[in-house]
Amino acid sequence: MALNLLFIGGTGVISSAAVARARSLGHRVAVLNRGVSGARPAPAGVEHLSADVRDPAAVRGALRNREFDAVADFVSYTADHVAAAVELYRGRTGQYVYISSASAYQKPPSQLPVRESTPLRNPFWQYSRDKIAGEDVLVEAYRAEGFPGTIVRPSHTYDATKVPLIGGWTDIHRMRAGLPVLVHGDGTSLWTLTHSRDFATGFVGLLGRPAAVGESFTITSDEFLPWDAVYRTLASAAGVPEPQLVHVASETIAAHDPGRGPGLLGDKSHSSVFDNTKIKALVPQYCAVIPFAAGAREILGWYDAHPQAQVPDAGWMDVSDRLAAWAGAGAADGRRRKKSPATGV
């Protein structure tokens, strides 16, 4: 059965893939945003509604008296955003889907794999705490009035335009230039990377499902890799068989790069392995089928075809140079300390 769907946003990494998936299944899809991204154009047949989503009056004007089977909100990040969405979509939709974040789960995790029953707590990253607060608003609306909320928690989801490394494209640039690349910790913590097309299969499968109302779902790949393997997989796709990986403590990187610090300490520095039993029970067709090795080749193919996107971050270049030199000096000093004073070996 074709659904009448509204996507708020619709041009981001995961939302654009979900829009494409919904259209491929024959659903009627409208996107609400201020403009369509050139990097991820909407497929044919998608209706564009123009409004600033932070302006309730503008949104009401764009929607008029329309109703939807499901509204998927990809651009609410705080409790205030969710509260405003509840007011806007009350009585307009059979389901409101709030995209939260797997970074909201307990950090560090007390046990793996992470499940929907894992506590929500992140003392390191305000972004995650704001997502948790948004969840709280939605859960209270469901309990108090039956507002048809569903919570989805994606983890690190990528597409061809996003290099899923701390330094993004800059780390690929450094690999190809023969420069050392920073890896947080010792490179052995486990990480889950999910291709946006895989995520979209599970996500769209939840839309219009009464059994999903009042529930939360994790949607990730079942493939997890040590961070060293993530870097080496991308290096291989970039034509660099032996990248110079330099391991530096996450806390040290965070101290030298406060912008990246909260996301590193509040997410990437902790092993993340997820149990997808719940989404698979409700959406039996869901299975992540794109291995990261294939995704890495797709990423490098896109960047090599778009040289204008190959812009190194000067700040990250500087941090990488300084910390790589510092780590190298420390390693050399450690080797000297291990030498025997008598033999010098």
N, C-alpha and C positions, 0 to 999 in steps of 0.2 A: 504494500500500500504506500502510495506517495505521501510524504509528509510535507507540511507547510512549515519551513524552518527560517529562523532569523539568527544570523551570526553577527555578534557585536564585535567589530574588529574585522577579521576575515582576511587580512593581508600579511599576517605574521608567519613565522616558521610553522607552527602547528595549526593555526586557524586556516591558513590558505590550503593546506593539505586536506583538512576536514571539509572545507567548502568543495574542493574538487571531488572528494570521495562521495559526498552527499549528492552532488549533481550526477556523478556517474551511475548512481543507483536510481536516478529518476526523481529525486525529491525536488520540490519547489524551494529555491533558496534565495533569500535576500540578505545582503550584508549592509550593516549600518556603520559608517565611519565618515571621516572628513574628506577622504580621497583615496583612490585606488593606487596601491604601490606598483611602480613600474617593474620592480624585481620579481614580483609574484602576481601577475595579472590574473583576474578572475576568469574562470572558464565561461564559455558561451552559455547564455541562458540564465546567468546570475543577475538578479536585480540589485542595483545600487541605490541605497537610501542615504542621503547626505545630511549629516548633523554632527555637532560636537556632542559626544556622549556624556560630557560633563555638564551639559546644559539641558536640564529636564524639559524645559519648555520647547526647545528646538527638537528634542527627540519626540515629544508628543506630537509636534507639528508634522514631523516626517512620517510617523506611524499612523496618524489620524485614528481611526477606530478599528484598525486591523488586529486580528488575533492569530496566534501561531500554535502549532502542535508542540514546538520546543523552541526555546531561546537559549543560545549558547553564548556565554559572556566571557570573552578572552581578555578584556581590558579593565576588569575590576581588581584593584590591588590592595584596597584598605577596607576597613569596616564601613566607613562612610560611603565608599563606592557601592558596596553591596546593599547597604540600607537604601540608597537612592534607587538601585535596580529593583529592589523588592517593591518600592512604591510605584515605579514605572510599569512593571510587568504583572502586578497583581491583577488578576482577572483577564489578562491578555493571553496567557499561555498555559498549556497543560503540563509544562515542565520547564524549569529554569535551571540551566547547568552552569555552575560556577567553576572556572578553571583555577584551582588552587595550585599547590606545588608539593612535590615529594620532599622538598627541603624542609617542609613543616614538620616532618616526622622527627622524633626524638634524636637529638645530636648531643654526644655520640650515641649510637644505638646500643641498647643493652643486649640485644640479640638479633641475629640474622636468620632467615630473611625478614625484611620489613613487610608487615601486613597492614591492612586497614585498621586493625585493632592496636597497632603500635601507638603509644602516646604521641601527642603533638607537643613538641617543645624544642625551641632553637634559641639558646641564649646568645648566639654569636651574630645573627643576621637579622636586621630589622625587617627586611623584605619578607622573610619567612614568618616573623611574628605578625606582620600586617596581614599576610594570607590567613594565618590562624584566626585572627580577629574577624576577618571576613567570613570564615567558616562559622564562627560562633553566631554571627548575626543571622546567617541563613538557617542554621539549626534551630535557633530560637523562633524564627518566623514559621518554620515547619511545625514545631511543637505547639506554638501558640494559636496558629490560625490555619494550619494545613497548607501553607504556601509550598508549592510543588518543587522543592529544591533538590538538586543532585550535585554532589561534589566530585570532581575529578582531579586526581593528583598525578600529573606527569612528572617524570624525572628529566634528565638531560636529553632533550629531544633536538635533533638537528636536521637540516636539509643540506642541499648542495652548496648553499651560500654561507654556511656557518662552519668554521673550523673549531671543533670542540676541544680546544686546548686553552691553557691559562692565557697565553698571549695571542690567541687567534691566529690570523694569517702571519703575524710577525714571527711566530715560532717556525712556520714553514719557511719563511724567508731566511731565517737564521740557519735552518738545516741546509738549505740549498747553498748558502754562502759559506758553509763549513764552520759556522760559529756555534759555540756551546748553547744548549737550550736548557732552561731550568725545568726540573720536575719536582713537584712538592713531595716532601717526605722521602721515603726510600724507594718510591716507585712501585711498591707491592700492594698498596691498598686497592681494593676492587671497585670498579666503576661500571655502571650500566648506561649504555648509550642506545637511544631508540630513534630510528629513522621516522621522520614525520609521516610518511605514507603508512608505515605500520601502525603508528599511534592512531591515525585517522580511521583505520578499520575498526578498532575497538571503540573509539569515541562515537562515531556515527552510529554504530550498533546499539549504543545506549539511548539514542534519541527516540522519543515517543514510546519508551518502555515504562509502563506504570510501575513495574517492579523495581525500577531504579530510583523512584522518588523517595526521598528521605534517607538515601544511602550515599556512601562514598566509595570511590573506586580508584585503585592504582592502575595505571596503564603504562607498562614499560616492556622492553625486550626481556627475554630470558637469558640473553648472552651477557656475561659480565667478564671484564678484563682487568688485569693489573694496569695501573697507569703507564708503566713502562711499555707495555704492549700496545696501549692506545697510541703513544708517541711513535713507536716503531712502525705500527701499521700505517700511519699517515706518512711517515718518512719513506716507507717503501713505495707508497702511491706517488710520492713526490720525486721518486728516482734517487733517493738517498739511502743506500743500503746500510750504512753505519753512522747514524746520527750521534753527535756528541751530547749525551744526556748527563746533566749535572744535577745531583740530588741536593736539595736545600730544604731545611725544615719549613713547614708551612708558616709557623709563627714568624720566622725570619723574613720570608717573602711578604707576609702581611705587614710587618713593621716598615718595610721599605716601599710598599705600594698600598697605601691605605684604601685606595679605590677598589682594588681586587681583594683586599683582606677579608672583609666579612663573608663574601661568597666562598672564599677558599676555606676559611675556618668553620663556616657554618654549613658547608656542603661537601665540597670536593675532597677535603682532607680525610673524610670518614668513608669507610667501605660502605657501598650501597648495593645491596642485592635484594630483589623484590619478589614477593610471591604474587603471581597474577591469577591465582585460582578463582577469585571472585569475579573478575571481568570475564574470564573464560566460561564460567558457569552461566552467566546471563547472555553473553555474546559468543556462542560456541564456535563461530567462524574466526574468532580472533586468534591470530598466531603471528608473532613477529617473524618475518621471513627474510628480512634484509640483514645479512651479517655486516658487522662494521667494516670488514675488509672491502666489501663491495661499496658501502657508503663512503669510505675514504677515497676510493677511486672516483666516485661521482663528484666528491668535493673538489679534488684536484683537477678533474676535467672541467668543472665550472670555472674555477679560478684561472686556469690556463687559457680558457676561452674569453675571459673578462679581465684583461690586464689592468684596466682602470681600477679594479677592486684590490689590486695587490699593493696596498699602501701600508708600509710598516709603521707601527706605533713608536714614535721617538721616545716616549717615556718608558715603555717596556723594553726597548732596546737598551736604554741606559741602565735600568734595573738589572737586566739580564747580564750585561757586561760587568757591572760592579759585583754582583753576587757570584757569578761564575768565577771571577778572578779571586774573590774572597774564599770561595770553596776550594779552588785549586791551591791557594796558598796554605789553607788549613790542612789539606791532604798531604802536601809536601812536608809540612812541619811534623805531621804525625809519622810519616815515614822516617824522618830524621831521628825522632825520639825512639823509634824501635831499633835503631842500629846499636850494635854493641860498642861501647866506648873503647874496648880493647882491640877489636878487630876491624871496626868500621863497617861491618857488614851485617 
